[in-house]
Amino acid sequence: MSQNMKWSYQKRFQSGSIKAFSAPFGYELKDGKLYVQREQAEIVKTVYALFLNGWGYEKIAAYCQNTYSQYKEAFSFFGIRYMLSNEKYIGDSIYQKTYITGIPYKSLCS
């Protein structure tokens, strides 16, 4: 990657103008930034509460499909698994997690 591209990525990270392709459930993407959708955020909290109470992905998915039918497509087994492991939900989202040192291009964690 050229130095100019690296510089442009760093500037966009610093300014918060990262271009995301789609917003995860509970968020809305406006002008390149994620905003919380309150109604859906409450559903996400419920999903986490159920998981912390010992419910599995399938049981949570079935509950959500029955309870929140307007969002049914978001609540498959894989949708619930994605939600429970997504960095945006759990607060571990860090851009530029790794960086490349000089030759021989060894990748290191930030």
Number of C-alpha atoms within 10 A of each C-alpha: 5 6 8 9 10 11 11 11 16 15 13 13 15 11 9 12 13 17 13 13 8 11 16 17 18 19 19 16 16 10 10 15 14 19 12 14 13 11 10 16 15 12 16 18 13 14 22 18 12 16 16 10 9 10 14 14 21 15 15 22 22 15 15 21 17 13 12 14 12 10 13 14 9 19 25 17 15 13 14 23 16 16 20 17 11 14 12 15 19 11 8 10 11 11 12 11 10 12 12 11 10 8 6 7 9 10 12 10 8 9
